Amino acid sequence: MLIRYKKSFKKIAMGLLSFMPREKELRTLKETMDCYESNDDRQLFLWKVDEDVVGVIGVAVHDTKVEILHIAVNPSFRDEGIGTEMMAAVTKLFSDRDVGPNESTTRFFEKCTKESR
């Protein structure tokens, strides 16, 4: 289930985002979190399975497009289709806009869209 990020989930969100190669460094990770918390056009969502938060997806919302900036799944829950489910949920949430990846999420996005066909 897709849930909107709240500050009470900050450590969990940071932990999940740190699985992305460009977010390994703590300073970069803090800057990313600050960006999601302070910019209205950036939105962060978490993915919950039962009581566990196992995934994160971050987007930039534009007039006609939603760009997936970050997407990560806890390694213990990978290969279960969670990334595909997160992208489908974001696509449904922003059904009035085109949803697509940025350069750092393109490979994952393409993998997930192939799986959903």
N, CA, C and O atoms as CSV, one atom per row, in Angstrom:
chain,resi,resn,atom,element,x,y,z
A,1,MET,N,N,0.842,-1.174,0.000
A,1,MET,CA,C,0.000,0.000,0.000
A,1,MET,C,C,0.891,1.243,0.000
A,1,MET,O,O,1.839,1.347,0.779
A,2,LEU,N,N,0.570,2.173,-0.881
A,2,LEU,CA,C,1.305,3.426,-1.007
A,2,LEU,C,C,0.833,4.402,0.060
A,2,LEU,O,O,-0.366,4.646,0.195
A,3,ILE,N,N,1.773,4.963,0.822
A,3,ILE,CA,C,1.428,5.970,1.828
A,3,ILE,C,C,2.317,7.191,1.632
A,3,ILE,O,O,3.479,7.079,1.241
A,4,ARG,N,N,1.747,8.351,1.911
A,4,ARG,CA,C,2.497,9.603,1.778
A,4,ARG,C,C,3.508,9.715,2.922
A,4,ARG,O,O,3.214,9.361,4.063
A,5,TYR,N,N,4.680,10.205,2.602
A,5,TYR,CA,C,5.748,10.402,3.569
A,5,TYR,C,C,5.335,11.391,4.652
A,5,TYR,O,O,4.728,12.425,4.371
A,6,LYS,N,N,5.675,11.055,5.897
A,6,LYS,CA,C,5.558,11.966,7.040
A,6,LYS,C,C,6.910,11.993,7.733
A,6,LYS,O,O,7.685,11.043,7.624
A,7,LYS,N,N,7.197,13.083,8.448
A,7,LYS,CA,C,8.499,13.213,9.105
A,7,LYS,C,C,8.775,12.080,10.088
A,7,LYS,O,O,9.937,11.768,10.351
A,8,SER,N,N,7.742,11.466,10.630
A,8,SER,CA,C,7.956,10.359,11.561
A,8,SER,C,C,8.573,9.140,10.856
A,8,SER,O,O,9.072,8.230,11.519
A,9,PHE,N,N,8.541,9.120,9.523
A,9,PHE,CA,C,9.139,8.035,8.747
A,9,PHE,C,C,10.510,8.409,8.190
A,9,PHE,O,O,11.045,7.693,7.344
A,10,LYS,N,N,11.084,9.515,8.648
A,10,LYS,CA,C,12.316,10.037,8.046
A,10,LYS,C,C,13.451,9.013,8.046
A,10,LYS,O,O,14.083,8.803,7.010
A,11,LYS,N,N,13.722,8.374,9.181
A,11,LYS,CA,C,14.842,7.423,9.248
A,11,LYS,C,C,14.601,6.227,8.339
A,11,LYS,O,O,15.531,5.742,7.693
A,12,ILE,N,N,13.379,5.753,8.283
A,12,ILE,CA,C,13.049,4.624,7.402
A,12,ILE,C,C,13.242,5.033,5.946
A,12,ILE,O,O,13.836,4.293,5.162
A,13,ALA,N,N,12.739,6.211,5.588
A,13,ALA,CA,C,12.869,6.700,4.214
A,13,ALA,C,C,14.341,6.876,3.840
A,13,ALA,O,O,14.753,6.513,2.738
A,14,MET,N,N,15.126,7.430,4.753
A,14,MET,CA,C,16.557,7.613,4.476
A,14,MET,C,C,17.249,6.262,4.293
A,14,MET,O,O,18.096,6.110,3.414
A,15,GLY,N,N,16.890,5.295,5.116
A,15,GLY,CA,C,17.477,3.968,4.989
A,15,GLY,C,C,17.169,3.343,3.642
A,15,GLY,O,O,18.044,2.743,3.016
A,16,LEU,N,N,15.928,3.480,3.194
A,16,LEU,CA,C,15.543,2.924,1.898
A,16,LEU,C,C,16.206,3.679,0.744
A,16,LEU,O,O,16.685,3.065,-0.209
A,17,LEU,N,N,16.231,5.006,0.831
A,17,LEU,CA,C,16.870,5.798,-0.220
A,17,LEU,C,C,18.357,5.494,-0.328
A,17,LEU,O,O,18.934,5.596,-1.411
A,18,SER,N,N,18.983,5.120,0.789
A,18,SER,CA,C,20.423,4.843,0.774
A,18,SER,C,C,20.779,3.630,-0.080
A,18,SER,O,O,21.954,3.423,-0.385
A,19,PHE,N,N,19.789,2.818,-0.476
A,19,PHE,CA,C,20.053,1.700,-1.385
A,19,PHE,C,C,20.312,2.180,-2.811
A,19,PHE,O,O,20.824,1.425,-3.638
A,20,MET,N,N,19.962,3.430,-3.099
A,20,MET,CA,C,20.231,3.979,-4.436
A,20,MET,C,C,21.699,4.403,-4.498
A,20,MET,O,O,22.195,5.041,-3.569
A,21,PRO,N,N,22.399,4.058,-5.579
A,21,PRO,CA,C,23.837,4.349,-5.674
A,21,PRO,C,C,24.209,5.808,-5.414
A,21,PRO,O,O,25.231,6.075,-4.782
A,22,ARG,N,N,23.410,6.741,-5.885
A,22,ARG,CA,C,23.760,8.166,-5.720
A,22,ARG,C,C,23.431,8.711,-4.330
A,22,ARG,O,O,23.754,9.858,-4.021
A,23,GLU,N,N,22.801,7.904,-3.503
A,23,GLU,CA,C,22.370,8.375,-2.181
A,23,GLU,C,C,23.149,7.704,-1.042
A,23,GLU,O,O,22.701,7.727,0.104
A,24,LYS,N,N,24.289,7.119,-1.340
A,24,LYS,CA,C,25.062,6.402,-0.327
A,24,LYS,C,C,25.693,7.340,0.702
A,24,LYS,O,O,25.786,6.999,1.881
A,25,GLU,N,N,26.119,8.501,0.263
A,25,GLU,CA,C,26.792,9.452,1.149
A,25,GLU,C,C,25.758,10.190,2.012
A,25,GLU,O,O,24.751,10.674,1.496
A,26,LEU,N,N,26.008,10.273,3.312
A,26,LEU,CA,C,25.052,10.857,4.253
A,26,LEU,C,C,24.695,12.302,3.901
A,26,LEU,O,O,23.532,12.690,4.000
A,27,ARG,N,N,25.662,13.083,3.500
A,27,ARG,CA,C,25.391,14.482,3.163
A,27,ARG,C,C,24.428,14.584,1.976
A,27,ARG,O,O,23.494,15.385,1.997
A,28,THR,N,N,24.656,13.782,0.958
A,28,THR,CA,C,23.775,13.762,-0.213
A,28,THR,C,C,22.378,13.308,0.179
A,28,THR,O,O,21.382,13.876,-0.269
A,29,LEU,N,N,22.311,12.291,1.010
A,29,LEU,CA,C,21.035,11.758,1.471
A,29,LEU,C,C,20.241,12.806,2.257
A,29,LEU,O,O,19.030,12.933,2.076
A,30,LYS,N,N,20.918,13.548,3.122
A,30,LYS,CA,C,20.246,14.616,3.884
A,30,LYS,C,C,19.738,15.717,2.957
A,30,LYS,O,O,18.643,16.243,3.154
A,31,GLU,N,N,20.530,16.062,1.951
A,31,GLU,CA,C,20.100,17.078,0.978
A,31,GLU,C,C,18.860,16.609,0.217
A,31,GLU,O,O,17.945,17.393,-0.035
A,32,THR,N,N,18.836,15.335,-0.143
A,32,THR,CA,C,17.680,14.764,-0.839
A,32,THR,C,C,16.439,14.851,0.044
A,32,THR,O,O,15.376,15.268,-0.416
A,33,MET,N,N,16.571,14.460,1.304
A,33,MET,CA,C,15.431,14.509,2.220
A,33,MET,C,C,14.955,15.946,2.417
A,33,MET,O,O,13.751,16.204,2.430
A,34,ASP,N,N,15.889,16.880,2.569
A,34,ASP,CA,C,15.522,18.292,2.709
A,34,ASP,C,C,14.745,18.776,1.487
A,34,ASP,O,O,13.792,19.546,1.606
A,35,CYS,N,N,15.161,18.320,0.327
A,35,CYS,CA,C,14.490,18.705,-0.913
A,35,CYS,C,C,13.042,18.211,-0.919
A,35,CYS,O,O,12.135,18.953,-1.298
A,36,TYR,N,N,12.822,16.964,-0.503
A,36,TYR,CA,C,11.456,16.430,-0.451
A,36,TYR,C,C,10.612,17.147,0.603
A,36,TYR,O,O,9.412,17.344,0.414
A,37,GLU,N,N,11.235,17.533,1.702
A,37,GLU,CA,C,10.480,18.165,2.787
A,37,GLU,C,C,10.189,19.639,2.536
A,37,GLU,O,O,9.248,20.185,3.111
A,38,SER,N,N,10.978,20.289,1.690
A,38,SER,CA,C,10.811,21.732,1.530
A,38,SER,C,C,10.242,22.172,0.184
A,38,SER,O,O,9.828,23.324,0.052
A,39,ASN,N,N,10.207,21.303,-0.810
A,39,ASN,CA,C,9.699,21.672,-2.137
A,39,ASN,C,C,8.324,21.078,-2.362
A,39,ASN,O,O,8.131,19.869,-2.237
A,40,ASP,N,N,7.363,21.936,-2.697
A,40,ASP,CA,C,5.997,21.471,-2.939
A,40,ASP,C,C,5.881,20.573,-4.168
A,40,ASP,O,O,4.978,19.740,-4.244
A,41,ASP,N,N,6.789,20.736,-5.127
A,41,ASP,CA,C,6.707,19.918,-6.337
A,41,ASP,C,C,7.371,18.551,-6.180
A,41,ASP,O,O,7.333,17.740,-7.105
A,42,ARG,N,N,7.971,18.290,-5.036
A,42,ARG,CA,C,8.585,16.983,-4.755
A,42,ARG,C,C,7.717,16.236,-3.754
A,42,ARG,O,O,7.305,16.795,-2.738
A,43,GLN,N,N,7.444,14.980,-4.044
A,43,GLN,CA,C,6.640,14.162,-3.138
A,43,GLN,C,C,7.306,12.811,-2.947
A,43,GLN,O,O,7.823,12.213,-3.891
A,44,LEU,N,N,7.284,12.346,-1.713
A,44,LEU,CA,C,7.885,11.074,-1.361
A,44,LEU,C,C,6.793,10.163,-0.822
A,44,LEU,O,O,5.946,10.580,-0.031
A,45,PHE,N,N,6.827,8.917,-1.263
A,45,PHE,CA,C,5.847,7.930,-0.825
A,45,PHE,C,C,6.573,6.689,-0.339
A,45,PHE,O,O,7.658,6.358,-0.818
A,46,LEU,N,N,5.967,6.016,0.607
A,46,LEU,CA,C,6.508,4.768,1.126
A,46,LEU,C,C,5.568,3.641,0.755
A,46,LEU,O,O,4.379,3.863,0.526
A,47,TRP,N,N,6.100,2.431,0.698
A,47,TRP,CA,C,5.294,1.256,0.378
A,47,TRP,C,C,5.288,0.343,1.592
A,47,TRP,O,O,6.336,-0.071,2.089
A,48,LYS,N,N,4.086,0.039,2.056
A,48,LYS,CA,C,3.907,-0.786,3.233
A,48,LYS,C,C,3.357,-2.157,2.850
A,48,LYS,O,O,2.415,-2.261,2.065
A,49,VAL,N,N,3.949,-3.196,3.407
A,49,VAL,CA,C,3.453,-4.561,3.290
A,49,VAL,C,C,3.199,-5.029,4.713
A,49,VAL,O,O,4.128,-5.132,5.515
A,50,ASP,N,N,1.949,-5.311,5.022
A,50,ASP,CA,C,1.528,-5.599,6.394
A,50,ASP,C,C,1.932,-4.410,7.267
A,50,ASP,O,O,1.424,-3.308,7.059
A,51,GLU,N,N,2.810,-4.596,8.214
A,51,GLU,CA,C,3.237,-3.484,9.085
A,51,GLU,C,C,4.628,-2.962,8.728
A,51,GLU,O,O,5.124,-2.040,9.375
A,52,ASP,N,N,5.259,-3.538,7.710
A,52,ASP,CA,C,6.626,-3.167,7.342
A,52,ASP,C,C,6.645,-2.174,6.189
A,52,ASP,O,O,5.928,-2.341,5.203
A,53,VAL,N,N,7.471,-1.138,6.321
A,53,VAL,CA,C,7.721,-0.219,5.214
A,53,VAL,C,C,8.903,-0.808,4.448
A,53,VAL,O,O,10.007,-0.910,4.983
A,54,VAL,N,N,8.672,-1.193,3.206
A,54,VAL,CA,C,9.677,-1.942,2.450
A,54,VAL,C,C,10.158,-1.241,1.178
A,54,VAL,O,O,11.089,-1.716,0.527
A,55,GLY,N,N,9.536,-0.122,0.820
A,55,GLY,CA,C,9.928,0.573,-0.392
A,55,GLY,C,C,9.693,2.058,-0.292
A,55,GLY,O,O,8.943,2.539,0.557
A,56,VAL,N,N,10.357,2.779,-1.189
A,56,VAL,CA,C,10.213,4.230,-1.251
A,56,VAL,C,C,10.231,4.643,-2.722
A,56,VAL,O,O,10.961,4.076,-3.536
A,57,ILE,N,N,9.411,5.640,-3.040
A,57,ILE,CA,C,9.403,6.203,-4.389
A,57,ILE,C,C,9.222,7.714,-4.262
A,57,ILE,O,O,8.304,8.189,-3.594
A,58,GLY,N,N,10.098,8.443,-4.903
A,58,GLY,CA,C,10.049,9.896,-4.857
A,58,GLY,C,C,9.848,10.467,-6.245
A,58,GLY,O,O,10.431,9.983,-7.214
A,59,VAL,N,N,9.020,11.499,-6.341
A,59,VAL,CA,C,8.679,12.067,-7.638
A,59,VAL,C,C,8.774,13.591,-7.624
A,59,VAL,O,O,8.702,14.237,-6.579
A,60,ALA,N,N,8.938,14.130,-8.818
A,60,ALA,CA,C,8.823,15.568,-9.050
A,60,ALA,C,C,7.564,15.749,-9.888
A,60,ALA,O,O,7.425,15.155,-10.958
A,61,VAL,N,N,6.654,16.572,-9.390
A,61,VAL,CA,C,5.367,16.776,-10.061
A,61,VAL,C,C,5.432,18.063,-10.879
A,61,VAL,O,O,5.641,19.150,-10.341
A,62,HIS,N,N,5.248,17.915,-12.186
A,62,HIS,CA,C,5.234,19.049,-13.110
A,62,HIS,C,C,3.812,19.216,-13.643
A,62,HIS,O,O,2.930,18.426,-13.308
A,63,ASP,N,N,3.586,20.227,-14.461
A,63,ASP,CA,C,2.241,20.507,-14.991
A,63,ASP,C,C,1.624,19.310,-15.707
A,63,ASP,O,O,0.478,18.948,-15.443
A,64,THR,N,N,2.376,18.703,-16.603
A,64,THR,CA,C,1.820,17.609,-17.405
A,64,THR,C,C,2.543,16.289,-17.196
A,64,THR,O,O,2.175,15.278,-17.794
A,65,LYS,N,N,3.562,16.289,-16.356
A,65,LYS,CA,C,4.417,15.116,-16.202
A,65,LYS,C,C,4.782,14.892,-14.742
A,65,LYS,O,O,4.894,15.839,-13.963
A,66,VAL,N,N,4.964,13.630,-14.386
A,66,VAL,CA,C,5.493,13.254,-13.077
A,66,VAL,C,C,6.765,12.457,-13.349
A,66,VAL,O,O,6.748,11.448,-14.054
A,67,GLU,N,N,7.869,12.935,-12.772
A,67,GLU,CA,C,9.168,12.318,-13.003
A,67,GLU,C,C,9.568,11.510,-11.771
A,67,GLU,O,O,9.613,12.041,-10.662
A,68,ILE,N,N,9.855,10.234,-11.968
A,68,ILE,CA,C,10.297,9.390,-10.854
A,68,ILE,C,C,11.776,9.672,-10.616
A,68,ILE,O,O,12.625,9.378,-11.457
A,69,LEU,N,N,12.063,10.250,-9.448
A,69,LEU,CA,C,13.427,10.636,-9.103
A,69,LEU,C,C,14.161,9.547,-8.333
A,69,LEU,O,O,15.358,9.337,-8.527
A,70,HIS,N,N,13.446,8.867,-7.471
A,70,HIS,CA,C,14.028,7.825,-6.623
A,70,HIS,C,C,13.053,6.659,-6.521
A,70,HIS,O,O,11.838,6.847,-6.474
A,71,ILE,N,N,13.606,5.461,-6.490
A,71,ILE,CA,C,12.796,4.276,-6.219
A,71,ILE,C,C,13.735,3.210,-5.662
A,71,ILE,O,O,14.778,2.911,-6.244
A,72,ALA,N,N,13.346,2.648,-4.533
A,72,ALA,CA,C,14.176,1.626,-3.894
A,72,ALA,C,C,13.303,0.684,-3.090
A,72,ALA,O,O,12.267,1.072,-2.549
A,73,VAL,N,N,13.743,-0.563,-3.024
A,73,VAL,CA,C,13.046,-1.595,-2.271
A,73,VAL,C,C,14.057,-2.256,-1.337
A,73,VAL,O,O,15.194,-2.520,-1.730
A,74,ASN,N,N,13.642,-2.518,-0.114
A,74,ASN,CA,C,14.473,-3.229,0.843
A,74,ASN,C,C,14.951,-4.530,0.200
A,74,ASN,O,O,14.137,-5.268,-0.356
A,75,PRO,N,N,16.255,-4.831,0.261
A,75,PRO,CA,C,16.771,-6.044,-0.389
A,75,PRO,C,C,16.054,-7.333,0.038
A,75,PRO,O,O,15.964,-8.270,-0.756
A,76,SER,N,N,15.555,-7.398,1.245
A,76,SER,CA,C,14.842,-8.593,1.710
A,76,SER,C,C,13.517,-8.806,0.988
A,76,SER,O,O,12.946,-9.895,1.040
A,77,PHE,N,N,13.023,-7.761,0.312
A,77,PHE,CA,C,11.720,-7.834,-0.354
A,77,PHE,C,C,11.832,-7.697,-1.873
A,77,PHE,O,O,10.821,-7.537,-2.556
A,78,ARG,N,N,13.035,-7.759,-2.396
A,78,ARG,CA,C,13.219,-7.608,-3.836
A,78,ARG,C,C,12.733,-8.846,-4.587
A,78,ARG,O,O,12.584,-9.926,-4.016
A,79,ASP,N,N,12.494,-8.660,-5.854
A,79,ASP,CA,C,12.015,-9.722,-6.760
A,79,ASP,C,C,10.631,-10.232,-6.377
A,79,ASP,O,O,10.277,-11.375,-6.666
A,80,GLU,N,N,9.848,-9.368,-5.719
A,80,GLU,CA,C,8.464,-9.707,-5.384
A,80,GLU,C,C,7.473,-8.813,-6.129
A,80,GLU,O,O,6.267,-8.889,-5.896
A,81,GLY,N,N,7.987,-7.965,-7.026
A,81,GLY,CA,C,7.124,-7.087,-7.803
A,81,GLY,C,C,6.742,-5.794,-7.097
A,81,GLY,O,O,5.844,-5.085,-7.553
A,82,ILE,N,N,7.412,-5.476,-5.989
A,82,ILE,CA,C,7.059,-4.281,-5.216
A,82,ILE,C,C,7.360,-3.009,-6.006
A,82,ILE,O,O,6.564,-2.069,-5.977
A,83,GLY,N,N,8.485,-2.960,-6.706
A,83,GLY,CA,C,8.809,-1.792,-7.524
A,83,GLY,C,C,7.746,-1.543,-8.585
A,83,GLY,O,O,7.334,-0.406,-8.816
A,84,THR,N,N,7.312,-2.612,-9.220
A,84,THR,CA,C,6.255,-2.516,-10.230
A,84,THR,C,C,4.958,-2.017,-9.602
A,84,THR,O,O,4.270,-1.176,-10.179
A,85,GLU,N,N,4.626,-2.531,-8.427
A,85,GLU,CA,C,3.406,-2.101,-7.734
A,85,GLU,C,C,3.486,-0.632,-7.327
A,85,GLU,O,O,2.499,0.096,-7.435
A,86,MET,N,N,4.653,-0.193,-6.861
A,86,MET,CA,C,4.809,1.217,-6.481
A,86,MET,C,C,4.620,2.123,-7.689
A,86,MET,O,O,3.926,3.137,-7.608
A,87,MET,N,N,5.232,1.761,-8.799
A,87,MET,CA,C,5.088,2.597,-9.999
A,87,MET,C,C,3.649,2.599,-10.499
A,87,MET,O,O,3.154,3.633,-10.947
A,88,ALA,N,N,2.977,1.464,-10.428
A,88,ALA,CA,C,1.569,1.411,-10.842
A,88,ALA,C,C,0.713,2.294,-9.935
A,88,ALA,O,O,-0.196,2.973,-10.413
A,89,ALA,N,N,0.997,2.290,-8.633
A,89,ALA,CA,C,0.227,3.107,-7.691
A,89,ALA,C,C,0.457,4.601,-7.945
A,89,ALA,O,O,-0.482,5.394,-7.879
A,90,VAL,N,N,1.697,4.980,-8.231
A,90,VAL,CA,C,2.000,6.387,-8.527
A,90,VAL,C,C,1.351,6.787,-9.853
A,90,VAL,O,O,0.816,7.890,-9.973
A,91,THR,N,N,1.394,5.909,-10.834
A,91,THR,CA,C,0.760,6.189,-12.125
A,91,THR,C,C,-0.745,6.387,-11.947
A,91,THR,O,O,-1.335,7.273,-12.565
A,92,LYS,N,N,-1.356,5.566,-11.108
A,92,LYS,CA,C,-2.795,5.707,-10.839
A,92,LYS,C,C,-3.085,7.002,-10.079
A,92,LYS,O,O,-4.059,7.694,-10.374
A,93,LEU,N,N,-2.237,7.326,-9.099
A,93,LEU,CA,C,-2.415,8.541,-8.305
A,93,LEU,C,C,-2.346,9.792,-9.179
A,93,LEU,O,O,-3.093,10.748,-8.971
A,94,PHE,N,N,-1.445,9.774,-10.152
A,94,PHE,CA,C,-1.258,10.913,-11.050
A,94,PHE,C,C,-1.766,10.558,-12.449
A,94,PHE,O,O,-1.069,10.781,-13.439
A,95,SER,N,N,-2.958,10.016,-12.530
A,95,SER,CA,C,-3.500,9.530,-13.801
A,95,SER,C,C,-3.731,10.643,-14.827
A,95,SER,O,O,-3.913,10.368,-16.013
A,96,ASP,N,N,-3.723,11.883,-14.374
A,96,ASP,CA,C,-3.916,13.004,-15.292
A,96,ASP,C,C,-2.605,13.484,-15.918
A,96,ASP,O,O,-2.598,14.459,-16.669
A,97,ARG,N,N,-1.494,12.803,-15.612
A,97,ARG,CA,C,-0.177,13.210,-16.105
A,97,ARG,C,C,0.592,11.997,-16.611
A,97,ARG,O,O,0.297,10.858,-16.247
A,98,ASP,N,N,1.582,12.263,-17.453
A,98,ASP,CA,C,2.493,11.205,-17.891
A,98,ASP,C,C,3.489,10.937,-16.780
A,98,ASP,O,O,4.057,11.873,-16.217
A,99,VAL,N,N,3.707,9.673,-16.457
A,99,VAL,CA,C,4.673,9.294,-15.429
A,99,VAL,C,C,5.850,8.622,-16.109
A,99,VAL,O,O,5.677,7.690,-16.895
A,100,GLY,N,N,7.060,9.102,-15.802
A,100,GLY,CA,C,8.252,8.527,-16.409
A,100,GLY,C,C,9.465,8.698,-15.522
A,100,GLY,O,O,9.416,9.426,-14.530
A,101,PRO,N,N,10.556,8.032,-15.870
A,101,PRO,CA,C,11.762,8.058,-15.047
A,101,PRO,C,C,12.661,9.253,-15.347
A,101,PRO,O,O,12.492,9.938,-16.356
A,102,ASN,N,N,13.617,9.489,-14.452
A,102,ASN,CA,C,14.724,10.384,-14.765
A,102,ASN,C,C,15.916,9.489,-15.114
A,102,ASN,O,O,15.763,8.270,-15.197
A,103,GLU,N,N,17.079,10.063,-15.315
A,103,GLU,CA,C,18.204,9.235,-15.778
A,103,GLU,C,C,18.640,8.198,-14.742
A,103,GLU,O,O,19.115,7.128,-15.124
A,104,SER,N,N,18.496,8.479,-13.450
A,104,SER,CA,C,18.939,7.503,-12.452
A,104,SER,C,C,17.914,6.409,-12.164
A,104,SER,O,O,18.243,5.422,-11.506
A,105,THR,N,N,16.679,6.562,-12.641
A,105,THR,CA,C,15.666,5.531,-12.406
A,105,THR,C,C,15.232,4.827,-13.698
A,105,THR,O,O,14.360,3.959,-13.669
A,106,THR,N,N,15.833,5.197,-14.816
A,106,THR,CA,C,15.418,4.644,-16.106
A,106,THR,C,C,15.543,3.125,-16.162
A,106,THR,O,O,14.608,2.446,-16.586
A,107,ARG,N,N,16.683,2.585,-15.742
A,107,ARG,CA,C,16.880,1.131,-15.830
A,107,ARG,C,C,15.838,0.373,-15.021
A,107,ARG,O,O,15.248,-0.596,-15.499
A,108,PHE,N,N,15.619,0.821,-13.793
A,108,PHE,CA,C,14.643,0.160,-12.924
A,108,PHE,C,C,13.239,0.308,-13.495
A,108,PHE,O,O,12.455,-0.641,-13.497
A,109,PHE,N,N,12.928,1.506,-13.979
A,109,PHE,CA,C,11.616,1.774,-14.577
A,109,PHE,C,C,11.368,0.834,-15.756
A,109,PHE,O,O,10.297,0.236,-15.857
A,110,GLU,N,N,12.348,0.704,-16.641
A,110,GLU,CA,C,12.201,-0.165,-17.807
A,110,GLU,C,C,12.047,-1.624,-17.394
A,110,GLU,O,O,11.252,-2.358,-17.983
A,111,LYS,N,N,12.799,-2.045,-16.390
A,111,LYS,CA,C,12.687,-3.425,-15.892
A,111,LYS,C,C,11.276,-3.681,-15.363
A,111,LYS,O,O,10.677,-4.716,-15.653
A,112,CYS,N,N,10.758,-2.744,-14.597
A,112,CYS,CA,C,9.438,-2.910,-14.001
A,112,CYS,C,C,8.323,-2.856,-15.041
A,112,CYS,O,O,7.343,-3.593,-14.934
A,113,THR,N,N,8.460,-2.000,-16.037
A,113,THR,CA,C,7.419,-1.918,-17.052
A,113,THR,C,C,7.411,-3.164,-17.937
A,113,THR,O,O,6.359,-3.549,-18.447
A,114,LYS,N,N,8.566,-3.795,-18.124
A,114,LYS,CA,C,8.603,-5.066,-18.860
A,114,LYS,C,C,7.889,-6.154,-18.073
A,114,LYS,O,O,7.160,-6.963,-18.647
A,115,GLU,N,N,8.099,-6.176,-16.741
A,115,GLU,CA,C,7.497,-7.188,-15.885
A,115,GLU,C,C,5.981,-7.054,-15.830
A,115,GLU,O,O,5.269,-8.048,-15.687
A,116,SER,N,N,5.488,-5.826,-15.944
A,116,SER,CA,C,4.045,-5.616,-15.806
A,116,SER,C,C,3.267,-5.940,-17.090
A,116,SER,O,O,2.036,-5.951,-17.081
A,117,ARG,N,N,3.964,-6.198,-18.166
A,117,ARG,CA,C,3.280,-6.518,-19.438
A,117,ARG,C,C,2.840,-7.951,-19.504
A,117,ARG,O,O,2.254,-8.372,-20.502
